[in-house]
Amino acid sequence: MCRDAATPKRGAPVCFVKHVQSGSVLANQAGATMTEIIGAVKRVSEIIGEIAQASAEQSGGIDQIALAVSQMDAVTQQSAALVEQASAAAQSLESQAESLRLSVAVFRVAEQASGEPA
């Protein structure tokens, strides 16, 4: 309590003023603390916003990578199909060449005296 309260006429108002001043100081301190808290909350909110933006950008990058991998897979499958077609064509040509060789083998070409075909 207030020491000045023992004096009947002057003590009570002085004590009241001291309490009001003390309360005012505490209110100012509380206000400053609240301002600091509000600033900290704003900073946290900004950081969360930055994290959300970075996550969205990262997600977009992952989507692009997935699309590129999908396209590479499609091209690889097309290449494999073309290799199979080329192999089949090579086998067909080999078979046709052998058939043609056998067909031509029945013919004899007269050689000239020099040993070259006519």
C-alpha positions in Angstrom: 0.0 0.0 0.0 0.9 3.7 -0.1 2.8 5.2 2.9 1.2 8.6 2.4 -2.3 7.2 3.1 -1.6 7.6 6.9 -2.0 11.3 6.5 -5.8 11.8 6.3 -6.2 14.8 4.1 -3.3 14.6 1.8 -2.5 10.9 1.8 -5.4 9.4 -0.1 -5.1 11.6 -3.2 -1.3 11.2 -3.4 -1.6 7.4 -3.0 -4.3 7.4 -5.7 -2.1 9.4 -8.1 0.8 7.0 -7.5 -1.4 4.0 -8.2 -2.6 5.6 -11.4 0.9 6.4 -12.5 2.0 2.9 -11.7 -1.0 1.5 -13.7 -0.1 3.9 -16.6 3.4 2.6 -16.7 2.2 -1.0 -16.7 -0.3 -0.2 -19.4 2.4 1.4 -21.5 4.6 -1.6 -21.0 1.8 -3.9 -22.0 1.1 -1.8 -25.1 4.8 -2.0 -26.1 4.7 -5.8 -25.6 1.6 -6.1 -27.7 3.2 -4.0 -30.4 6.2 -6.4 -30.4 3.9 -9.4 -30.5 2.0 -7.9 -33.5 5.3 -7.3 -35.3 6.4 -10.9 -34.6 3.1 -12.3 -35.8 3.4 -10.2 -39.0 7.0 -11.5 -39.6 5.8 -15.1 -39.1 2.9 -14.5 -41.5 5.4 -13.1 -44.1 7.6 -16.1 -43.7 4.7 -18.5 -44.1 3.7 -16.6 -47.2 7.2 -17.0 -48.6 7.2 -20.7 -47.8 3.9 -21.2 -49.5 5.2 -19.4 -52.6 8.4 -21.4 -52.7 6.3 -24.6 -52.3 4.1 -23.6 -55.2 7.2 -22.9 -57.4 8.7 -26.2 -56.4 5.5 -28.0 -57.2 5.4 -26.4 -60.6 9.0 -27.5 -61.2 8.2 -31.1 -60.2 5.2 -31.0 -62.6 7.6 -29.9 -65.4 10.0 -32.7 -64.6 7.2 -35.3 -64.6 6.1 -34.0 -68.0 9.6 -34.2 -69.4 10.1 -37.7 -68.0 6.8 -38.7 -69.6 7.8 -37.3 -72.9 11.2 -39.0 -72.7 9.4 -42.3 -72.0 7.2 -41.8 -75.1 10.2 -41.1 -77.3 12.0 -44.1 -75.9 9.0 -46.3 -76.8 8.8 -44.9 -80.3 12.5 -45.5 -80.8 12.2 -49.1 -79.6 9.3 -49.6 -82.1 11.4 -48.1 -84.9 14.3 -50.4 -84.0 12.0 -53.4 -84.2 10.7 -52.2 -87.6 14.2 -51.7 -88.9 15.3 -55.1 -87.6 12.3 -56.7 -89.4 13.1 -54.9 -92.6 16.7 -56.0 -92.4 15.7 -59.6 -92.0 13.3 -59.3 -94.9 16.0 -57.8 -97.1 18.4 -60.6 -96.1 15.8 -63.2 -97.0 15.1 -61.5 -100.3 18.8 -61.2 -101.1 19.3 -64.9 -100.4 16.3 -65.8 -102.6 17.7 -63.6 -105.3 21.1 -65.2 -105.0 19.6 -68.6 -105.3 17.6 -67.5 -108.4 20.7 -66.1 -110.1 22.9 -69.0 -109.2 21.2 -71.2 -111.9 22.6 -68.9 -114.6 26.1 -69.3 -115.9 27.9 -66.4 -117.4 30.5 -67.1 -120.0 33.9 -65.8 -119.0 36.2 -64.0 -121.5 39.7 -65.2 -122.0 41.0 -62.6 -119.6 38.9 -64.1 -116.8 36.4 -61.3 -116.6 32.7 -61.9 -117.0 31.2 -61.0 -120.3 
